[in-house]
């Protein structure tokens, strides 16, 4: 085997554990691998940059703009308002939730669908008296199942299809071609979630219940009107560097001073809210000029226009992972104060500033109103939702945004134009009609996903041009004993395992050349194997880290790692059996 092939295999082999277990983002790991292969001469500049000109990549980018227009106009909120209702049983509640989620996820990226549904489901679960943890994991799984119905359903489907037509334009697929397999897979999966989901999920306590009583994690004091702290700054009063507590906000004459700075001057009668441990009350009582508050209601239970209480789910790409909140200067960086941290359905006890953040931690934050818009697309947070001060979405252009998406689907389905052109026209129309601003469109682009896709092309090119893909194909054929059925099963299992550890786009793009080479060496059609890659890359039910929507519900639902194995393990097996049985019937070998 040539040296280039060995170098390609070594680099690609090193990429997967780095993406799975290091704190580096998949885009950084993959871009680094491409740069290394380019430096070693395994690929040329054209191959390294080929992903940045891929039709699949641009289709995904334009679809992000369309999805942003629907979110900005409140289009998903409008659907939620009409479909959830007041079901009489848990089974009916699940059907009311899962069917529209799966349907929406067939047309738009499932991440914003789940992000919009989570706050609504938390509120709805209280109204219908169903524990939120029984709804949130099925919500994520339903969105994943819905993504298998159309090529628009996931970015992976679009990218794999782009790779396919770049290789052979005659193999192009229609928008709904995979629905022949996707619809049965989704229906079987949804029935499983409705019938067995409530029985397999143990009782869990979500973040909302943990944050329910502010008095468990806050202490309130007043500035004595005749005391020595009047007209002194927070720094001068010794309130800046407390050991167990930190000053979050000040209520003054019916108004609020949020995210308090060290130079803020105290006034007599100010009501100070501190976050931290109850042991910190002793520290406060030793400060002359502070007296216990005389008001009964907690300040955090009041609604002030100057501040928002926000729940944020920490991403695995957050720069604070493994760092202490105090050391990282969280408040300075984000303009928000951490009030409490929920992990595994329990509030993390102890000194708040000493807590080291982990992926899927749920943070209760106090922030100013612009915080949500400013950080909603931040890679540091998977989900940001308001606890109070929510404004009603404006729906005047929601139907227009949905109409534009319907037009894109119609153009692509009828073959009037390519999927990329249809998505491009839709994105331009969304901007021209004001359904989405240019700024919102830029924020809506998930650059990490786009860079991951683009860089994955370089690794795929290295495997193919160096001959490593052909060698791996020969090994796969030997293990499958020349059987197209065994090879199909092996492809599905391999991609499923990889996508449980790393991003599904990378798993699909890197294995694509090996799959194509295997089909060519076997002398059969590549179509069943390409479709198997699409479905296997979406079958991310085993772990919370396998798919972004799983990580989004992990913290708010108070789940444990084993809960995903319990509910998702059999669902993985069930969807694999249905998909592998149907794929060769629709696309024969």
C-alpha positions in Angstrom: 0.0 0.0 0.0 1.4 3.5 -0.9 2.7 5.8 1.8 0.0 8.3 1.1 -2.6 5.7 1.9 -1.0 4.9 5.2 -0.7 8.5 6.1 -4.4 9.0 5.2 -5.5 6.1 7.4 -3.4 7.3 10.4 -4.8 10.8 10.2 -8.4 9.7 9.8 -8.0 7.1 12.6 -6.7 9.8 14.9 -9.5 12.2 14.0 -12.3 10.1 15.5 -11.0 9.8 19.1 -10.0 13.5 19.0 -13.5 14.6 18.1 -15.1 12.2 20.6 -12.9 12.8 23.7 -11.1 16.2 23.3 -12.5 19.6 24.0 -11.6 20.7 20.5 -14.5 21.3 18.3 -15.0 18.9 15.3 -14.4 21.7 12.9 -11.0 22.5 14.4 -10.0 18.8 14.5 -11.0 18.2 10.9 -9.5 21.4 9.6 -6.3 20.6 11.4 -6.3 17.1 9.8 -6.9 18.6 6.3 -4.0 21.1 6.8 -1.7 18.2 7.9 -2.6 16.1 4.9 -2.1 19.1 2.6 1.3 19.8 4.2 2.3 16.1 3.8 1.4 16.2 0.1 -1.4 13.6 0.4 -3.9 16.0 -1.1 -3.5 19.1 -3.3 -5.1 22.5 -2.6 -8.0 21.8 -4.9 -8.9 18.7 -2.9 -8.4 20.4 0.4 -10.8 23.2 -0.6 -13.3 21.1 -2.6 -15.7 21.0 0.3 -16.1 24.8 0.3 -17.5 24.7 -3.2 -19.8 21.7 -2.6 -23.5 22.0 -3.7 -24.4 20.2 -0.5 -22.6 22.7 1.7 -24.3 25.7 0.0 -27.7 24.0 0.2 -27.3 23.5 3.9 -26.3 27.2 4.3 -29.3 28.5 2.4 -31.6 26.2 4.4 -30.2 27.7 7.6 -31.4 31.1 6.4 -34.9 29.7 5.6 -35.1 28.1 9.0 -34.0 31.4 10.6 -36.8 33.2 8.8 -39.4 30.8 10.2 -38.0 31.1 13.7 -37.7 34.9 13.5 -41.3 35.3 12.4 -42.6 33.0 15.1 -43.6 30.3 12.6 -42.7 27.4 14.9 -44.4 29.1 17.9 -47.5 29.4 15.8 -47.6 25.7 15.1 -47.0 24.9 18.8 -50.0 27.1 19.8 -52.3 25.2 17.5 -51.2 21.6 18.1 -50.5 21.0 21.8 -53.9 21.7 23.3 -55.2 19.9 26.4 -54.9 16.1 26.0 -56.7 13.8 28.4 -53.9 11.2 28.7 -50.1 10.8 28.5 -50.4 8.8 25.3 -52.5 11.5 23.6 -50.1 14.1 24.8 -47.2 12.3 23.2 -49.0 12.0 20.0 -49.9 15.7 20.0 -46.3 16.5 20.5 -44.4 13.9 18.5 -46.4 13.9 15.2 -46.0 17.7 14.5 -42.3 17.6 15.6 -41.5 14.7 13.3 -43.4 16.5 10.4 -41.6 19.8 11.0 -38.2 18.1 11.2 -38.8 16.6 7.8 -38.8 20.0 6.2 -36.5 22.1 8.4 -33.4 21.5 10.5 -34.4 19.8 13.7 -32.2 21.8 16.1 -34.3 25.0 16.0 -37.4 22.9 16.1 -36.3 21.3 19.4 -34.9 24.6 20.7 -38.3 26.2 20.2 -40.4 23.3 21.6 -38.4 22.8 24.8 -39.6 26.0 26.7 -43.2 25.4 25.4 -43.1 21.7 26.5 -41.8 22.6 30.0 -44.8 25.0 30.4 -47.2 22.6 28.8 -46.1 19.7 31.0 -47.1 21.7 34.1 -50.5 22.5 32.6 -51.3 18.9 31.7 -49.7 17.5 34.8 -47.2 15.2 32.9 -43.6 15.2 34.1 -41.3 17.0 31.6 -38.8 14.2 31.5 -41.4 11.9 29.9 -41.7 14.4 27.0 -38.3 15.9 26.3 -36.4 12.8 25.3 -39.2 11.6 23.0 -39.2 15.1 21.6 -35.6 14.8 20.6 -36.0 11.3 19.2 -39.1 12.3 17.2 -37.1 15.2 15.6 -34.4 12.8 14.6 -36.9 10.3 13.1 -38.6 13.2 11.2 -35.2 14.1 9.7 -35.1 10.8 7.8 -38.3 11.6 5.8 -36.8 14.0 3.2 -33.5 15.2 1.9 -34.1 18.5 3.6 -34.6 16.8 6.9 -31.0 16.9 8.0 -27.8 18.5 6.8 -26.3 15.0 6.5 -28.9 14.0 3.9 -28.1 17.1 1.8 -24.4 16.6 2.1 -24.4 12.9 1.2 -26.7 13.7 -1.7 -24.3 16.4 -2.8 -21.4 14.0 -2.8 -23.5 11.5 -4.8 -24.4 13.8 -7.6 -20.9 15.3 -7.7 -19.7 11.8 -8.3 -22.4 10.8 -10.8 -25.2 13.3 -11.7 -27.3 10.4 -13.0 -27.8 9.1 -9.4 -29.6 12.3 -8.3 -32.5 11.7 -5.9 -35.8 13.5 -5.5 -36.6 15.4 -2.4 -39.1 12.8 -1.1 -37.4 9.6 -2.5 -36.1 8.5 0.9 -39.6 8.9 2.3 -40.3 5.3 1.1 -38.1 4.2 3.9 -38.2 7.3 6.1 -41.9 7.3 6.7 -42.1 3.6 7.9 -39.0 4.1 10.0 -40.5 7.3 11.6 -43.9 5.7 12.2 -42.5 2.6 13.8 -40.3 4.8 16.0 -43.1 7.1 17.0 -45.4 4.1 17.9 -42.5 2.8 20.1 -42.1 6.1 21.8 -45.8 6.5 22.5 -46.3 3.0 23.8 -43.1 2.2 25.6 -41.5 5.5 26.3 -43.4 6.3 29.5 -42.6 2.8 30.8 -38.9 2.8 30.1 -38.1 6.3 31.4 -37.6 6.3 35.2 -38.7 9.3 37.3 -36.3 12.2 36.9 -36.2 15.8 38.4 -35.6 18.4 35.7 -33.8 21.7 35.9 -37.1 23.6 36.2 -38.0 21.8 39.4 -34.5 22.4 40.8 -34.7 26.2 40.2 -38.3 26.4 41.4 -37.5 27.9 44.8 -35.1 30.8 44.6 -34.6 30.9 48.4 -32.6 27.7 48.2 -29.8 29.4 46.3 -30.2 33.2 47.0 -29.9 35.4 50.1 -31.5 38.9 50.2 -30.3 41.8 52.4 -31.1 45.5 52.7 -28.8 48.5 53.0 -29.5 50.2 56.3 -30.6 53.8 55.6 -28.5 55.0 58.6 -25.6 52.6 58.1 -22.0 53.1 56.9 -22.6 51.6 53.4 -24.8 54.4 52.1 -23.2 56.1 49.1 -20.3 53.7 49.1 -19.5 51.6 46.0 -19.9 47.9 45.9 -16.1 47.5 45.9 -15.7 49.9 48.9 -18.4 48.1 50.8 -16.5 44.8 50.6 -19.2 43.1 48.5 -17.1 42.4 45.5 -14.9 39.5 46.6 -17.1 37.5 49.1 -16.0 33.9 49.7 -19.3 32.1 49.5 -21.6 34.6 47.7 -21.6 37.2 45.0 -23.9 40.2 44.5 -26.3 39.6 41.6 -28.7 42.5 41.5 -30.0 45.5 43.4 -33.7 46.5 43.7 -34.0 50.3 44.2 -37.3 52.1 44.3 -39.1 49.6 42.2 -36.4 49.4 39.6 -33.6 46.8 39.2 -29.9 47.1 38.7 -28.8 43.9 37.1 -25.3 42.4 36.7 -24.0 44.8 39.3 -20.6 46.4 38.6 -17.9 47.2 41.3 -18.5 50.9 40.9 -22.2 50.9 41.6 -23.0 53.2 44.6 -25.3 51.8 47.3 -28.3 53.8 48.5 -30.3 53.4 51.7 -33.1 50.9 51.4 -31.4 49.1 48.5 -32.5 45.4 48.4 -29.4 43.3 47.5 -29.7 39.8 46.1 -26.8 37.4 46.6 -26.3 34.0 45.0 -24.4 31.2 46.6 -24.6 29.0 49.7 -26.7 29.4 52.8 -23.5 29.4 54.8 -22.7 32.7 53.2 -25.4 34.4 55.3 -23.0 34.3 58.2 -20.5 36.3 56.1 -23.1 38.9 55.3 -24.3 39.3 58.9 -20.7 40.4 59.8 -20.9 43.3 57.4 -22.0 46.5 59.2 -24.8 48.3 57.4 -26.6 45.2 56.0 -29.8 44.1 57.6 -32.1 41.1 56.7 -34.8 42.1 54.2 -38.2 42.8 55.5 -40.1 41.8 52.4 -41.5 38.3 52.1 -41.5 37.6 48.4 -38.2 36.7 46.7 -36.9 39.3 44.4 -36.3 36.7 41.7 -40.1 35.9 41.6 -40.8 39.5 40.5 -40.9 40.6 36.9 -38.7 43.6 36.0 -38.3 44.9 32.5 -34.7 45.7 33.1 -33.7 42.0 33.6 -34.4 38.5 32.5 -34.0 35.2 34.2 -32.7 32.7 31.6 -31.9 29.0 31.5 -28.9 28.2 29.4 -27.7 24.7 28.5 -23.9 24.5 28.3 -22.5 23.2 25.0 -19.7 20.7 24.8 -17.9 23.5 22.9 -18.2 26.1 25.7 -14.9 27.7 26.6 -15.8 27.4 30.3 -15.9 23.5 30.2 -13.6 22.3 33.0 -13.0 25.9 34.4 -14.3 27.4 37.5 -17.0 30.0 37.1 -15.1 32.6 39.1 -11.8 32.1 37.4 -13.3 32.3 33.9 -14.9 35.7 34.6 -18.2 34.5 33.4 -20.1 37.6 34.3 -17.6 39.9 32.5 -17.6 37.8 29.3 -21.4 37.3 28.9 -22.9 40.1 30.9 -24.9 37.6 32.9 -24.7 36.3 36.5 -24.9 32.6 37.3 -27.5 32.0 40.1 -27.5 28.2 40.2 -26.2 25.2 38.3 -28.3 22.0 37.7 -26.5 18.8 36.7 -28.2 15.4 36.4 -31.4 16.7 37.8 -29.8 18.1 41.0 -28.6 21.5 41.9 -24.8 21.6 42.3 -24.1 22.4 45.9 -21.2 24.3 47.4 -19.4 27.5 46.5 -20.9 28.7 43.2 -17.7 30.4 42.0 -15.8 27.1 42.5 -18.1 25.0 40.3 -16.4 23.6 37.2 -18.8 23.5 34.3 -19.6 20.4 32.3 -21.4 19.8 29.0 -25.2 19.8 29.4 -25.2 21.7 32.7 -28.2 23.9 33.0 -27.4 27.4 34.2 -29.9 29.8 35.8 -28.7 33.2 34.7 -29.7 36.7 35.5 -29.1 39.0 32.5 -30.2 42.1 30.8 -32.9 41.8 28.0 -30.4 41.9 25.0 -28.6 38.8 26.4 -30.9 36.3 24.6 -30.5 37.8 21.1 -26.8 38.4 21.6 -26.0 34.9 22.7 -28.8 32.7 21.2 -26.5 31.6 18.4 -23.4 31.3 20.6 -21.5 28.0 20.3 -21.1 28.1 24.1 -24.8 27.4 24.7 -27.0 24.7 23.1 -30.2 26.3 24.3 -31.2 29.7 25.8 -34.8 30.1 27.1 -36.5 32.7 29.1 -37.8 31.9 32.6 -39.6 35.2 32.9 -40.3 38.4 30.9 -41.2 36.5 27.7 -42.6 38.6 24.9 -45.4 37.3 22.7 -44.0 36.4 19.3 -45.1 38.5 16.3 -46.7 36.2 13.8 -47.7 38.6 11.0 -45.1 37.2 8.6 -45.1 33.6 9.9 -47.4 32.3 7.1 -45.3 34.1 4.5 -42.1 32.4 5.8 -43.9 29.0 5.7 -45.2 29.8 2.1 -41.6 30.5 1.0 -40.5 27.2 2.4 -43.4 25.4 0.7 -42.4 27.1 -2.6 -38.8 25.8 -2.2 -40.1 22.3 -1.5 -42.4 22.5 -4.5 -39.7 23.7 -6.9 -37.3 21.0 -5.7 -39.9 18.2 -5.8 -41.2 19.0 -9.3 -37.6 19.2 -10.6 -38.1 22.8 -11.8 -34.7 23.6 -10.4 -32.0 21.9 -8.3 -32.3 21.7 -4.5 -29.5 24.2 -4.1 -31.1 26.7 -6.5 -34.5 26.3 -4.8 -33.0 26.9 -1.4 -31.0 29.9 -2.7 -34.1 31.5 -4.2 -36.0 30.9 -0.9 -33.3 32.4 1.2 -33.1 35.5 -1.1 -36.9 35.9 -0.9 -36.9 35.5 2.9 -34.4 38.4 3.1 -36.3 40.5 0.5 -39.7 40.2 2.2 -38.3 41.0 5.7 -39.0 37.6 7.1 -35.4 37.5 8.1 -32.8 40.3 8.5 -29.3 40.0 7.2 -28.0 40.1 10.8 -30.3 37.3 11.8 -29.4 35.3 8.8 -25.7 35.6 9.7 -26.4 34.6 13.2 -28.5 31.6 12.0 -25.6 30.1 10.0 -24.1 27.3 12.1 -20.5 27.9 11.0 -19.2 25.0 13.1 -21.5 22.6 11.1 -20.5 24.2 7.8 -16.8 24.1 8.5 -17.1 20.5 9.7 -18.8 19.5 6.4 -16.3 21.4 4.3 -13.3 19.9 6.1 -14.7 16.4 6.0 -14.6 16.5 2.2 -10.8 16.9 2.4 -10.5 13.8 4.5 -12.8 11.9 2.1 -10.7 13.0 -0.8 -7.5 11.8 0.9 -8.9 8.4 1.5 -10.1 8.1 -2.1 -7.1 9.6 -4.0 -4.5 7.8 -1.9 -6.1 4.4 -2.4 -6.9 3.9 1.2 -10.6 3.8 0.5 -10.1 1.0 -2.0 -8.0 -1.0 0.5 -10.7 -0.5 3.2 -13.3 -1.6 0.7 -11.4 -4.8 0.0 -11.2 -5.5 3.7 -14.9 -4.8 4.1 -15.8 -7.2 1.2 -13.6 -9.9 2.7 -15.4 -9.6 6.1 -18.8 -9.6 4.3 -17.8 -12.6 2.3 -18.9 -10.9 -0.9 -22.5 -10.7 0.2 -24.2 -7.4 -0.6 -26.6 -7.9 2.4 -23.8 -8.4 4.9 -22.0 -5.4 3.5 -25.1 -3.3 3.8 -25.5 -4.4 7.5 -21.8 -3.7 8.1 -22.1 -0.2 6.6 -25.1 0.6 8.8 -23.5 -0.6 12.0 -20.2 1.2 11.3 -21.8 4.6 10.6 -24.2 4.2 13.6 -21.3 3.6 15.9 -19.3 6.5 14.5 -22.2 8.9 14.7 -22.7 8.0 18.3 -19.3 9.3 19.1 -18.7 12.1 16.7 -20.7 14.5 14.5 -23.0 12.7 12.1 -21.8 14.8 9.1 -18.2 13.9 9.6 -19.1 10.2 10.0 -21.1 10.2 6.8 -18.7 12.2 4.6 -15.5 10.3 5.7 -17.1 6.9 5.2 -18.7 7.8 1.9 -15.7 7.1 -0.4 -15.2 3.7 1.3 -18.8 2.8 0.8 -18.7 3.8 -2.9 -15.5 1.8 -3.4 -17.0 -1.2 -1.7 -20.1 -1.1 -4.0 -18.0 -0.7 -7.1 -15.7 -3.6 -6.2 -18.7 -5.8 -5.5 -20.2 -4.8 -8.8 -23.6 -3.7 -7.4 -25.5 -0.4 -7.3 -24.1 2.1 -4.7 -27.6 3.5 -4.0 -28.7 1.1 -1.1 -25.4 1.8 0.6 -25.6 5.6 0.2 -29.2 5.6 1.6 -28.0 3.3 4.5 -25.3 5.9 5.3 -28.0 8.6 5.5 -30.2 6.6 7.8 -27.4 5.3 10.0 -25.9 8.8 10.4 -29.3 9.9 11.8 -29.8 7.0 14.1 -28.3 8.8 17.1 -30.4 7.5 20.0 -27.8 5.7 22.1 -26.0 8.6 23.8 -26.7 12.3 24.7 -23.5 13.3 22.8 -24.4 11.6 19.6 -26.8 14.3 18.4 -27.2 17.9 19.3 -30.9 17.7 20.2 -30.1 14.9 22.6 -27.7 17.1 24.5 -30.2 20.0 24.4 -32.8 17.9 26.4 -30.3 16.2 28.6 -30.0 18.9 31.2 -33.6 20.3 31.2 -34.9 16.7 31.5 -32.6 15.8 34.4 -31.6 12.7 32.5 -28.7 10.3 33.1 -26.5 8.7 30.5 -28.2 5.3 31.0 -31.6 6.8 30.2 -30.6 7.2 26.6 -29.4 3.6 26.5 -32.6 2.4 28.1 -35.0 4.1 25.7 -32.7 4.7 22.7 -31.0 1.3 22.5 -34.0 -0.7 21.3 -35.1 2.2 19.1 -31.7 2.1 17.4 -32.2 -1.6 16.8 -35.8 -1.2 15.7 -35.1 1.5 13.1 -32.1 -0.4 11.8 -34.2 -3.5 11.2 -36.9 -1.6 9.4 -34.4 0.5 7.3 -32.3 -2.5 6.3 -35.4 -4.5 5.3 -36.8 -1.7 3.1 -33.8 -0.1 1.5 -32.9 -3.0 -0.9 -36.6 -3.2 -1.9 -36.6 0.4 -3.0 -33.0 0.5 -4.3 -32.1 -3.0 -5.4 -28.5 -4.2 -5.4 
